[in-house]
Amino acid sequence: MSRSEDEAGIIKKEAAMKKQAFNPFLPSYEYIPDGEPHVFGDRVYLYGSHDKFNGISFCLNDYVCWSAPLSDLGDWRFEGYIYHKNQDGRKYHGFLNSMFAPDVCRGADGRYYLYYFIGYNSLISVAVCDEPAGHYEFLGFVKYADGQTVGSKGEPLQFDPGVFVDNDGRVYLYTGFGPDKASPFMIGKKPTRQGAMCFELEEDMLTVKGDLTYIGVPANSGSQGTDYQNGHAFFEASSMRKFNTKYYFVYSSFLGHELCYATSDSPKGPFRFGGTLVSNGDIGLGNHRDPKSASDFTGNTHGSVIELNGEYYVFYHRQTNRHQFSRQACCEHLIMREDGSFEQAERTSCGLNGEPLEGRGTYEARIACHLTAKNGDRFYTVVKGLKGKEPYFTQTGKDREDRPDQYIANVTDGTTIGFKYFDFQDLKAVSVRVKGTGSGTFKVLQAENGPEIGSIPVTPSKEYQDFGAAVSAQNGVTPLYFRYEGSGHVDINYFTLS
């Protein structure tokens, strides 16, 4: 065997050892929204809020961290709890202690700084650690040179801090919240027409250098006559990145379901609207025009863009359990055009995988990227949805029970479940593992609207049971859809390709 043949064999073996990556890419019991990915050393670390399964509000759990080696983006490791709400200098307890979206950066001193917002007021807190995923310790509040905290001088509400360290070591903090009118939880703080704010920080990582700057990404109330109008204005979720020599400000728009971006030649702006990076209902792609025609039930989203192994990815989150309080981390590949702009990413089941999923084997239904009801989908409000009315992702067991028990519940007549993408080679049969009162068939499709490649009959069952059928599939990379037609309802937790 020649050296080149031997090396090729090693590369093939290493590729075979890698785990496939899915969406959501963390275990089924984990609910991490507001993801901020950062590369430190040879690993990518995910920082975010921490939802509680079936929680009654946002971000009720303490901060945890997950990481993966750059060489295997399907191999995510739980790093443990990195910060607890009772460590904060204000010692909030009870309902008003949600720990909202954080961000992390590495300071000039080599330590790692965690910026976060807690307790429904306007202060930005900072914690510090010697390691990217160690135990952070409370450091203080972001403040002005006179010692007064940012947020105490009548500024608009500080919210969802994003921190950015430029190539020259200068540190910038981005915050803001842009509803059309104040909500009760703002506790007297006003919204802003100007939108996103920026503060440059001193080397102590706490003290503001200079004045507050509005970066030119307005809130909805100030967006008329600009490129940000029609719902693409700033709402929340500030995140700054730099690719080549251009600055990219990533944010959640007023529409809620999408992450947008704006670009500038300066970290303080002014920023120009770039477009939509991803929608958690694919709104803006194909025939998905609004929440009713979306590819999934939508809700708020938050995330950022990162370059991994020479490719660009957008991190965001999806909704589960018929409300916005149990959200899960997802990721999609992004295409950057020659002019530095991004195409809107399509939601898939295989975002970080780098290639389609294998067209054989058993897969969890929870990796569906398409879930639609017969009469259309909707945008989840902060109020829980009505039970029994629609299909949804959920789980058995309590919050953070370490077992793969997530499934799609309440599949009724006309429900369509889709997965993108598989590389099919001589697929002969497909089976589904379901239970429930349903009596009907699952039509198996390789495109949302056909043609049908097989039909799986199902009958009522109190326990999970496998039902299967032969299929006549085309080879190559295609999606896979299941459309239920029949009476009653079923829950589905696995399907098998053979």
MARPADO-499827 format. One record per residue: x, y, z of N, C-alpha, C in turn. Coordinates in steps of 0.001 Angstrom, whole numbers, plus 500000, padded with zeros to 6 digits. Example, Ala and Ser with C-alpha at 12.3 -4.5 7.8 and 13.67 -1.06 7.14 Angstrom:
! residues 2
513190494310507800512300495500507800513200496700507800 512850497750507080513670498940507140512900500030507870 
***
This chain:
! residues 498
500852498800500000500000500000500000500884501245500000 500556502214499137501330503436499069501001504338500251 501887505346500488501677506290501582500352507036501398 500053507474500164498826508226499914497597507367500185 497667506060499791496539505162500050496354504943501542 497479504837502274497414504642503716496798505861504393 497231507061503987496695508286504567495208508421504263 494818508055503042493402508122502680492581507189503556 493138505999503859492435505057504723492268505588506127 493302506273506647493231506863507987492168507958508034 492171508816507019491182509891506960489766509321506916 489568508269506116488247507646506012487821507044507344 488774506420508059488469505814509356488106506882510370 488860508003510380488563509086511307487194509684511013 486860509829509742485548510372509377484439509459509848 484667508139509746483647507179510165483438507208511674 484485507585512436484398507621513887483646508842514399 483527509885513592482839511096514025481352510845514194 480778511522515168479352511403515389478607512300514412 477446511837513962476614512704513157476079513830514039 475991515026513484475430516170514206474008516397513740 473147516742514684471731516935514389471292518318514864 470060518653514561469366519791515170468121519278515877 467949519625517160468882520355518016470144519522518250 471280520194518464472547519464518508472951519027519913 472221519471520943472468519015522307471484517904522665 471699517196523776470781516111524145469338516583524295 468411515636524181466994515984524135466501516665525408 467177516429526531466719517000527794467239518411528027 468087518933527138468740520213527372468050521342526632 467819522445527331467089523585526780467946524846526921 468772525080525898469685526224525895469268527174524772 468602528279525090468326529298524077469406530370524078 469279531337523190470117532541523196471603532210523036 471917531231522216473273530721522149474292531696521585 475410531841522313476576532602521842477755531638521742 478134531242520524479280530336520361480589531106520280 481631530571520905482964531176520836484007530077520760 485043530301519955486157529363519865487263529819520803 487638528945521731488791529158522597489664527913522486 490880528084522000491737526933521769491204526088520628 491126524778520839490678523878519783489238523410519987 488459524181520784487068523815521034486155525012520807 484908524725520454483886525756520391483007525608521626 482787526720522321481999526733523553480676527435523295 479612526866523840478283527463523703477842528015525055 477615529341525085477067530010526254475655530462525904 474760530389526847473396530818526574472594530899527848 471341531268527691470417531182528809470150529707529087 469331529421530083469053528035530416467595527908530821 466780527471529856465355527300530120465080526044530933 463931526039531545463444524872532274462366524198531446 462433522876531321461373522185530592460037522458531280 459065522883530475457723523216530949457756524334531982 458721525232531859458809526361532780457677527349532582 457510528214533569456432529208533512456954530570533073 458245530678532815458828531918532332460151531599531643 460801532634531120462071532474530427463225532228531406 464192531429530979465550531434531569465558531184533071 464845530169533534464704529948534970465873529189535592 466641528459534789467754527687535339469054528488535316 470037528015536085471340528674536137472154528364534882 473219529146534668474011529010533453474839527723533443 474797527048532304475677525911532051476454526191530768 477414525342530467478192525484529236478363524118528592 478343524098527270478638522912526482479775523260525514 480551522263525137481622522509524165481806521295523268 482443521527522133482743520451521185484104520710520559 484838519652520223486121519849519520485859520335518097 486718521208517609486559521691516238486668520557515236 487307519471515633487480518328514739486244517429514678 485281517644515562484083516783515588482923517572516174 482196518276515337481134519167515786479851518423516163 479893517103516145478773516307516635479002515783518038 480171516054518609480554515477519899480529516552520993 479335516927521436479177517982522431479304517421523840 480055518149524668480344517717526039479754518718527040 479098518188528057478554519037529110479691519479530031 479883520791530141480952521331530979480484521621532404 479190521486532645478659521711533984478106523104534181 477658523359535393477144524681535755478328525623535948 478273526776535293479393527717535381479065528932536244 477764529174536508477393530342537313475968530186537818 475777530557539087474464530428539725473898531807540057 472597531927539934471962533223540144472201533788541536 472386532920542543472604533444543890474007534015544094 474861533940543060476172534561543131476128536041542764 475061536475542114474963537853541666474957538808542856 475531539985542663475671540939543747474375541450544325 473256541257543604471970541748544110471182540685544855 471588539416544745470957538316545473469452538249545227 469050538290543948467625538184543637467125536771543853 465889536673544295465260535380544501463819535451543990 463180534300543888461780534270543490461592534440541995 460437534932541592460048534985540184460938535931539372 461418537016540002462161538016539259463655537716539194 463995536452539024465413536102538990465825535394537711 465076535575536635465457534950535371466828535447534937 467684534503534551469029534848534075469005534865532545 468890536070531992468733536210530550470050536012529807 469976536217528499471065535884527578472407536483527987 473428535641528207474767536125528532475680536115527313 476868536646527504477916536507526504479256536459527231 480275535928526564481593535715527177482668536206526224 483721536777526795484897537133526001486158536843526810 487287536803526124488583536635526775489259537989526855 489591538407528071490196539709528266491684539713527974 492274540903528011493703541046527743494545540327528792 493976540110529980494701539416531042494611537900530931 493952537403529869493833535965529661492683535321530389 491950536106531193490805535557531904489539535714531058 488491535024531466487240534995530711486165535753531491 485441536615530772484482537513531402483074537209530897 482177536983531835480780536654531558479927537887531828 479226538375530813478328539534530938476890539016530885 476073539476531815474707538940531885473750539951532484 472474539631532405471382540490532877470450539610533691 470095540050534883469274539229535767468260540098536505 467084539528536729466155540130537671465304541271537178 465139541434535872464226542444535340464571543862535783 465855544210535860466175545627536003467256545972534998 467847547137535101468658547649534006470158547525534209 470619546741535167472049546607535401472639545456534591 473858545644534107474605544571533462475666544094534438 475610542805534778476546542212535734477690541529535000 478813541359535714479989540728535133480549539717536127 480915538535535615481606537517536406482875537131535663 483827536526536361485126536256535757485614534865536147 486422534265535261486939532921535494488274532769534779 489136531887535280490428531639534641490327530682533457 489172530003533323488958529038532257487666529374531522 487541528983530265486317529317529528485072528655530085 485223527471530723484047526766531230484243526333532676 484944527167533455485122526881534867484018527504535698 484280527702536972483294528312537863483554529812537933 482657530572537343482799532026537316482440532620538679 483100533744538997482855534454540243482404535878539942 481453536363540718480911537710540514482021538750540637 482073539678539668483095540719539652482512542091539975 481377542415539393480788543728539628479771544075538562 479356545356538542478399545856537570479095546814536613 478662546813535359479197547776534402478830549179534883 479811550079534910479604551391535531480303552476534732 479899553703535009480565554858534429481797555206535260 482600556120534739483821556513535433483542557143536790 482339557730536976481993558338538257481469557321539264 481450556045538881481028554986539783479565554609539679 478743555426539032477337555091538879477180553969537843 476275553057538135476089551917537244475373552322535964 475754551682534883475043551879533623473604551397533814 472668552245533442471259551942533659470643552753534771 471481553478535542470977554252536680470793555730536370 471104556128535147471029557547534795469890557854533832 468876557013533827467732557263532964467875556756531553 468899555961531273469068555392529943467932554398529652 467748554068528383466809552993528066467251551689528730 466343550741528811466615549470529484467837548785528892 468756548364529755469892547537529351469421546076529344 469770545330528309469201543984528158470046543191527180 470137541862527400470822540961526463472207541477526068 473150541581527005474460542119526656475229541212525692 475866541830524718476795541144523834478141541825523961 479214541065524116480539541662524327481465541250523181 482310542169522772483164541943521613484544542532521876 485587541740521630486968542200521742487544542302520334 487933543498519941488460543715518596489918543257518511 490443543252517302491818542788517097492836543624517855 492521544897518102493442545769518822493272545691520338 492399544774520795492195544589522215491130545466522829 490577546401522087489519547261522631488242546444522810 487521546727523892486368545923524292485098546760524163 484060546166523545482804546862523315481649546028523866 480716546711524512479536546068525082478305546610524364 477440545703523899476231546078523159475004545621523948 474022546483524066472813546153524821471611546828524179 470426546556524751469231547273524323468002546402524239 466865547062524238465569546395524161464621547357523466 463965546903522391463244547831521532461791547539521250 460947547296522269459521547136521982458893548476521607 457701548440521032457021549686520666456584550480521897 456277549760522972455881550440524208456402549654525398 456503550329526532457031549695527733456104548587528205 456689547494528683455918546401529271456093546425530780 455196545769531525455257545837532996456597545410533577 457258544398532971458497543909533573459653544909533446 459471545974532628460542546957532473460670547861533697 459703547785534593459759548459535896460170549926535739 459408550642534951459635552073534809460653552468533768 461423551519533243462403551834532213461704552018530867 462230552906530067461597553218528796462224552442527645 461417552139526628462006551589525395462659552726524621 463319552385523534464043553398522787463760553312521305 463619554471520660463486554515519213464839554286518540 465927554679519222467258554602518611467774553177518485 467275552251519321467658550852519176468921550493519925 469773549709519284470929549106519948471937550148520413 472511549887521606473489550777522231474851550100522312 475898550913522357477258550411522485478008551218523538 478765550506524384479661551131525352481053550534525153 482056551386525009483416550875525039483843550741526494 484603549699526823484998549430528196486504549614528397 486860550014529619488260550125530013488855548726530209 490157548672530495490842547392530667490333546608531865 489662547290532824489121546560533977487872545771533628 487387545911532386486230545166531845484911545577532504 484932546626533307483731547093534014483384548543533713 484375549382533519484172550824533449484011551297532011 482981552112531793482701552648530468483733553714530117 484235553638528890485175554623528352484402555507527373 484282556792527680483554557685526784482059557639527026 481305557917525976479858558045526091479125556875525433 477858556751525766476974555793525111476857556154523632 476883555135522769476742555341521332475581554509520804 474683555131520044473677554377519295474283554034517946 474227552751517575475027552281516436474308552342515101 473085552893515084472384553043513815471519551875513430 471167551013514407470218549915514180468982550240515012 467978550901514418466865551455515191465864550403515647 465104550770516673463957549978517070462826550185516068 461781549396516176460694549459515209460070550853515137 459915551503516285459267552819516317460098553884515623 461378553620515404462229554581514716462710554118513359 462063553099512804462582552473511576461905552917510297 460833553700510392460126554086509171461023554893508248 460991554530506971461819555207505986463242554708505916 463542553626506667464884553036506643464821551614506091 465986551018505885466039549630505414465574548650506482 465435549120507719465052548248508834463541548139509014 462762548854508236461312548833508420460730547483508003 459423547354508138458696546115507838459063544982508791 459383545356510041459601544353511074461029543920511266 461965544386510431463361543950510539464181544834511477 463526545718512205464220546600513133464691545836514365 465556546481515132466122545875516341465055545695517418 465060544516518039464208544268519191465045543908520429 465970542922520266466800542484521386467934541613520833 468702540969521738469672539929521356470891540479520616 471537541483521174472729542069520551473895541083520524 474564540988519383475759540155519267476641540733518169 477934540904518466478841541479517484479890540462517061 480167540419515762481215539571515200481984540368514145 483170539881513813483987540523512785484535539446511869 484306539626510579484834538704509573485589539529508533 486822539117508293487724539900507453487882541280508105 487513542337507448487637543666508058486279544292508355 485225543502508210483877544036508349483256543590509670 482489544491510298481795544202511559480351543808511254 479906542744511916478549542220511722477817542283513053 476764543082513091475916543163514283474717542241514066 474607541213514907473538540219514811472503540522515887 471230540443515532470183540793516492468877540091516143 467988540047517121466640539531516903465744540694516496 465017540506515417464214541603514876462881541733515601 462182542790515272460860543044515845459879541918515510 460105541236514384459237540121514003459381538945514955 460523538822515611460708537812516650461271536491516177 460785535969515055461164534626514611462491534596513878 463106535758513624464289535804512770465462536491513448 466658536050513055467882536768513351468271537556512112 468529538838512306468992539685511214470414540137511492 471013540808510507472347541348510715472481542682509995 473432543471510490473786544737509870475309544821509842 475855545602508918477312545652508755477822547084508829 479103547190509216479742548494509312481252548319509193 481944549426508947483402549426508947483954549801510318 483052550056511272483462550440512622482614549701513641 483177549302514794482372548599515799481295549480516423 481406550806516261480401551724516793479426552213515735 479567551699514508478649552055513447479046553332512730 478137553861511892476761553401511723476667552099510919 475691551271511280475495549979510644474411550054509578 474619549292508515473675549203507406472985547842507440 471694547820507221470933546570507261471463545591506224 471656544320506653472181543307505755471135542326505263 470263541874506163469245540903505778468946539945506903 468225538895506574467857537852507527468865536714507444 469349536284508605470263535144508673469517533824508739 468505533753509604467718532541509771466391532906510417 465360532171510067464051532267510712463722530899511275 463229530836512523462928529517513063461634528928512512 461082529572511489459990529002510713460254529089509216 461508529365508828461887529519507413461083530591506704 460525531539507468459750532610506851460683533470506001 460286533663504748461133534357503786461737533427502758 461595532122502975462085531126502023460903530358501428 460949530126500145459901529339499490458529529940499699 457580529082500070456204529543500267455896529879501721 456942530032502534456749530369503940456767531890504092 455583532479504166455461533931504106455192534573505469 454630533816506397454211534366507676454110533214508667 453830533482509956453775532389510933452763531294510603 451688531625509933450700530598509605451222529639508542 451989530147507581452527529296506508453968528876506774 454447529084507995455833528760508341456059527255508339 457333526865508324457675525440508318457620524823509708 457434525642510732457359525161512113456633526219512929 456224525848514123455647526819515035456764527739515507 456533529040515403457587530010515626457467530682516990 458516531393517346458586532176518574459839533013518485 460246533604519600461442534443519553462686533603519241 463739534285518843465003533594518653466156534532518986 467325533965519158468499534715519607469710533839519292 470796534434518859471978533645518553473055534492517938 473941533860517159475020534600516532475628533786515404 476639534366514779477332533753513647478769533475514062 479310532359513583480682532010513894481305531290512702 482608531430512569483345530689511546483995529480512201 483693528299511706484235527047512228484842526258511081 486109525972511179486796525174510160486618525749508753 486642527081508671486558527732507370485153527879506826 484134527465507591482744527593507167481998528475508163 480931529123507697480134529993508554478873529270509012 478518529512510275477330528900510855476565529936511661 475237529791511673474400530643512509473756529781513593 473918530189514841473304529530515985472021530281516340 470970529536516664469672530131516989468940529138517883 467665529367518172466924528368518947465515528171518396 464950527011518745463581526678518363462720526555519625 461405526551519424460457526411520524459992524961520677 459627524594521910459008523295522172457869523486523170 457087522441523340456072522359524397454990523424524308 454752523958523104453670524904522818453825526260523483 455049526661523811455258528002524353456724528392524179 457083529589524639458433530107524424459381529848525590 458982529031526544459762528903527770460595527626527840 460616526843526756461437525620526710462088525543525335 463133526342525158463731526516523833465038525724523726 465371525316522503466534524452522297467465524991521221 468759524756521426469797525288520547469849524538519221 469913525297518129470060524749516783471146525530516051 471581524993514932472632525642514151472473525286512674 472756526249511797472702526010510356473949526552509667 474285525920508569475380526392507718474945527663506999 475849528627506919475587529886506232476478530007505005 475946530621503974476724530903502776476997532395502711 478296532756502706478686534149502542478961534418501066 478324535439500537478546535822499150479894536548499018 480305536782497784481597537428497540481656538835498122 480513539516498227480510540881498753480425540928500280 480476539757500926480437539712502375479046539585502962 478015539612502149476655539434502645476349537943502795 475317537630503588474939536239503821473599535925503177 473490534707502652472191534195502243471416533737503477 470104533828503445469316533308504558469464531799504619 469756531290505803469953529853505977468614529132506012 468599527941505463467433527067505531467539526193506775 466427526022507477466423525122508627466583523677508157 467438522927508850467656521531508511467716520691509780 467829519397509596468024518461510706469497518140510924 470377518738510110471780518307510104472762519468510061 472422520607510667473181521836510498474681521738510648 475169521231511785476601521160512039477256519920511434 476481519067510821477024517810510317477987518007509155 477770519081508413478650519352507279478276518605506021 477324517708506126476853516925504987475515516304505361 474783515754504395473505515116504714473673513945505668 472605513611506366472619512456507256472606511169506443 473098510110507042473099508811506374471664508354506131 471423507799504964470076507388504589469657506054505150 470311505611506219469953504371506908470121504574508405 469364503751509165469507503815510613468254504337511284 468318504413512608467197504874513417467462506289513901 466481507162513759466598508567514116465461508986515036 465768509942515918464745510502516788463868511472515999 462570511397516228461657512308515546461907513754515944 462519513973517092462746515329517595463669516155516707 464391515526515769465278516286514896464531516838513676 463208516752513697462421517323512601462667518822512503 462824519314511295462961520753511066461700521337510442 460710520480510228459444520891509623458320520247510419 457420521052510954456274520535511701455094521466511455 454149520991510664453014521834510314451700521113510567 450714521874511009449371521357511228448530521564509967 447440520846509881446582520897508695446120522316508405 445799523057509458445290524420509278446364525487509463 447614525086509409448702526043509513449289526137510911 450399526854511020451101527012512286450802528384512874 451514528740513950451322530050514568452588530452515316 452618531724515712453702532255516533453293532083517988 454128531377518763453832531196520175453987532530520909 453003532875521690453124534058522534453757533638523852 453930534589524780454502534252526073453491533551526967 452237533459526497451214532702527211451199531294526645 451081530291527491451085528909527030449967528670526013 450217527766525076449232527444524061448102526587524599 447107526406523758445957525583524134446280524120523900 446042523291524890446343521874524762445366521193523805 445881520180523106445026519358522255444732519928520902 445355521050520522444991521716519278446005521555518156 447229521066518446448267521094517435449391520127517792 450196519713516798451372518877517108452452519723517755 453308519107518570454357519872519238455448518945519747 456647519510519945457763518795520542457619518843522061 457813517698522712457748517671524170458561516481524674 458489516205525974459228515081526535458458514491527703 458822513263528076458337512687529318459365512992530396 458989512844531650459940513088532725460052514555533082 460840514813534121461006516160534620462182516850533936 462386518098534285463460518893533706464815518262533964 465637518167532887467027517701532923467181516256533364 466203515414533094466397513976533285467160513454532079 468300512861532330469248512495531283468822511216530576 467855511340529676467451510201528863466815510718527578 466981509991526479466473510456525176464979510196525023 464171511042525610462744510767525662461896511828524975 462503512695524185461725513727523508461009513123522308 459839513652522012459035513115520916458120514206520376 457435513892519288456434514796518733455069514271519148 454315515108519851453022514712520397451875515283519560 450742514616519677449479515109519127449507515282517604 450034514291516932450000514271515473448600513870515040 447928514757514340446551514517513902446456514636512383 445260514417511866445039514420510427445604515686509783 446445515508508786447022516634508062448348517126508597 448815516584509717450123516976510241451233516492509310 452185517370509017453332517012508198454603517206509009 455463516189509007456714516209509749457841516017508740 458827516922508744459868516858507730461271516882508293 462198516246507563463602516141507950464461516450506730 465485517300506901466395517673505820467831517589506341 468666516931505665468541516146504448469164514785504704 468801513798503864469396512458503922470038512134502576 471061511316502628471669510791501404471189509352501254 470198509174500432469574507860500276470273507050499186 470560505789499521471112504832498562470383503507498761 469510503191497829468763501929497831467922501754499104 467220502800499486466292502711500622465130501792500241 464862500802501083463830499813500776462605499900501680 462798500331502938461685500315503884461844501442504899 460706501888505426460671502922506460459668502493507520 460034502669508779459098502373509859459058503533510835 457942503649511575457768504681512595457395504010513906 457857504573515006457498504075516336456524505066516949 455276504633517113454216505541517538453315504878518571 452543505709519251451478505237520121450363506266520091 449168505863520529448053506796520581446779506195520047 445809507049519831444483506607519383444353506603517871 445406506955517177445326507133515740445066505861514965 444236505995513944443962504915512998444009505532511609 445074505230510872445235505861509572446545505460508949 447145506365508190448399506062507502449350507254507581 450644506925507578451676507933507370452131507835505923 451846508861505141452353508929503784453827509326503848 454674508608503154456114508888503142456446509598501838 457109510762501947457373511604500790458846512018500770 459339512331499596460689512882499468460667514352499082 459496514935499108459304516375498938458019516724499671 457915517957500113456772518338500948455439518040500287 455367518211498995454109517980498277454192516781497337 454973515776497737455017514542496970456230514464496072 456348513395495300455392512283495216455521511312496388 454461510534496626454448509547497703455323508361497318 456189507939498255457057506784497976456675505566498824 455695505731499694455253504624500528454146505070501449 453447504093502045452334504394502935452374503425504112 452482503973505340452615503152506546451299503153507316 450589502017507376449342501976508157449645501905509644 448892502625510455449031502572511912447668502324512534 447678501647513670446456501353514424446654501805515864 445567501947516617445686502426518006446559501516518866 447344502151519743448212501400520643448510502253521872 448376501651523069448660502385524302450163502483524568 450927501572524009452379501585524146453006501819522781 454261502274522789454937502492521511455040501197520726 454729501288519449454752500130518564455323500554517218 456068499643516585456659499929515282455709499523514158 455532500437513217454756500169512017455634500537510821 455636499686509803456519499945508678455907499568507349 456615499929506286456158499597504934457332499696503973 457218498981502870458202499100501801458039500456501118 459147500998500609459090502270499905459846502147498597 459527503037497691460227503120496418460843504519496338 462073504634496816462712505938496968463723506187495867 463886507458495531464943507822494594466249507974495357 467347507612494742468654507765495351469103509223495301 469980509562496230470514510913496256470105511674497499 470447512942497535470191513805498701468814514440498562 467929514085499467466568514636499465466085514791500904 465000515549501096464348515556502403463542514280502591 462962514121503786462035513039504065460883513623504865 459654513345504398458461513860505069457517512715505412 456819512886506522455717512006506906454460512864507030 453388512460506345452110513169506477451057512195506989 450511512520508159449522511623508751448138511936508197 447443510862507806446061510978507345445231509939508084 444244510398508838443417509460509582442756510115510771 442196509280511621441478509755512795442370509676514029 441904510266515128442617510193516386443930510976516352 444797510645517296446092511317517371447166510310517754 448400510582517351449514509702517692450697510541518172 451568509895518945452872510448519311453925509639518575 454954510314518079456024509614517354457362509985517966 458177508960518285459479509277518874460673508763518064 460492507818517148461601507344516312461072506984514934 461994506968513977461715506338512687462985505640512234 462825504602511412463963503794510979463965503678509468 465145503862508881465361503754507441466189502501507173 465723501658506266466464500420505981466321500008504529 
***
